[in-house]
Amino acid sequence: MGFFQLFNFLSSIRVKDKVSLYGIIECQDNQLEVSEFSTIVSMIEKTKREETTSNLAAVGRYIFNNKILSILEKVDPDQTGEIQLTDAIKQLIEQEHVDAFCMKGVFHDCGDKVGYAKANIAYALQDSNMKVQISQYLKEIVELN
């Protein structure tokens, strides 16, 4: 049995007051520090601040065993017709051990149009072939507005 057949984990970051924008995970240790793991006990999609004691947001980096696929096949679509991965993760948490890893670094919310634009700009500025041109373009836009 391979490594990825044995383990389930997802990455998380601490968010301040923006819990309503993310899937929030409750762990055995909600004081999880950067680079630590803790067992997830529940997950709540886009909740209100007063409905959770956690500020650990799942940020789209997942490693799950094959069980997640059979769960996803059975997840009912939401009111928009979309199958929510969060619903499958909640079921997986009920059936198997799933850990959260608290990561350090920059997180771009690509589910948000502005976050998506920021991510593209940030990555373009890290590219030595694009940095000068993108920087110049951004200066021109700012001057025009």
C-alpha positions in Angstrom: 0.0 0.0 0.0 1.4 3.4 -1.0 1.8 6.5 1.1 -1.2 8.3 -0.5 -3.5 5.3 0.1 -2.9 5.6 3.8 -3.3 9.3 4.6 -5.8 12.1 4.2 -4.8 15.7 4.9 -5.5 19.2 3.7 -3.7 22.5 4.1 -5.0 25.4 6.1 -4.2 29.0 7.0 -5.4 31.2 9.7 -8.0 33.8 8.6 -9.0 36.7 10.7 -12.6 37.8 10.3 -13.2 36.2 6.8 -14.5 32.8 8.0 -17.7 33.3 5.9 -15.6 33.1 2.7 -14.0 29.7 3.3 -14.5 26.2 4.5 -13.5 26.4 8.1 -12.1 23.3 9.9 -12.4 22.5 13.5 -9.5 20.4 14.8 -8.7 18.6 18.0 -6.1 21.4 18.4 -7.6 24.6 17.1 -4.4 26.4 18.3 -2.5 24.6 15.5 0.8 26.4 14.8 2.5 26.8 11.4 3.9 23.5 10.1 1.9 21.4 12.6 -0.7 18.8 12.0 -3.9 18.2 13.9 -6.9 15.8 13.5 -9.9 17.4 11.9 -13.2 16.8 13.8 -15.5 18.9 11.5 -15.7 21.2 8.6 -18.2 24.0 8.0 -18.6 25.7 4.7 -18.7 29.5 4.7 -20.0 29.9 8.3 -20.6 33.0 10.4 -17.8 34.0 12.8 -20.1 33.4 15.8 -20.8 29.8 14.7 -17.3 28.6 15.0 -14.4 28.8 17.4 -11.9 28.1 14.7 -10.2 30.4 12.2 -8.5 27.7 10.2 -9.5 27.8 6.6 -9.1 25.0 4.1 -7.1 26.5 1.2 -7.3 24.0 -1.6 -4.3 21.8 -1.1 -5.6 18.3 -0.5 -4.1 14.8 -0.4 -6.8 12.1 0.0 -6.8 8.4 -0.4 -9.1 6.8 -3.0 -12.1 6.8 -0.7 -12.8 10.4 -1.5 -13.7 9.4 -5.1 -16.4 6.9 -4.1 -17.8 9.6 -1.7 -17.8 12.2 -4.4 -19.8 9.9 -6.7 -22.6 9.9 -4.1 -22.6 13.6 -3.1 -25.8 15.4 -4.1 -25.3 18.7 -6.1 -26.1 21.9 -4.2 -28.8 24.4 -5.2 -26.6 25.7 -8.0 -26.1 22.2 -9.4 -22.4 22.0 -8.2 -21.0 19.1 -6.4 -19.2 20.5 -3.3 -15.9 19.0 -2.4 -16.5 20.2 1.2 -19.5 17.9 1.4 -17.4 14.9 0.5 -14.6 16.0 2.9 -17.2 16.1 5.7 -18.2 12.6 5.0 -14.6 11.4 4.8 -13.9 13.0 8.2 -16.8 10.8 9.6 -15.3 7.7 8.1 -11.6 8.1 8.3 -8.8 10.0 9.9 -8.2 13.4 8.2 -5.5 15.8 9.3 -5.1 19.5 8.8 -1.7 21.1 8.1 -1.2 24.7 9.0 0.8 26.3 6.3 2.9 29.4 6.1 3.0 31.5 3.0 1.0 33.6 0.6 -2.5 32.4 -0.2 -4.4 33.7 -3.1 -8.2 33.1 -3.1 -8.7 32.2 -6.8 -12.4 31.6 -6.1 -12.7 35.4 -6.0 -12.2 37.5 -9.1 -10.0 40.1 -7.3 -8.0 37.3 -5.6 -7.5 35.6 -9.0 -6.2 38.8 -10.5 -3.9 39.4 -7.6 -2.5 35.8 -7.9 -1.8 36.3 -11.6 -0.1 39.7 -11.0 2.0 38.3 -8.1 3.2 35.3 -10.1 3.9 37.5 -13.1 6.1 39.7 -11.0 8.1 36.7 -9.8 8.9 35.7 -13.4 12.2 37.4 -14.5 11.0 37.4 -18.1 7.8 39.3 -17.3 8.6 41.4 -14.2 9.8 44.6 -16.0 7.0 44.6 -18.5 4.2 43.9 -16.0 5.6 46.5 -13.5 5.6 49.1 -16.3 2.1 48.1 -17.3 0.8 48.4 -13.8 2.4 51.9 -13.4 0.7 53.0 -16.6 -2.7 51.8 -15.5 -2.3 53.5 -12.1 -1.3 56.8 -13.8 -4.3 56.6 -16.1 -6.7 56.2 -13.2 
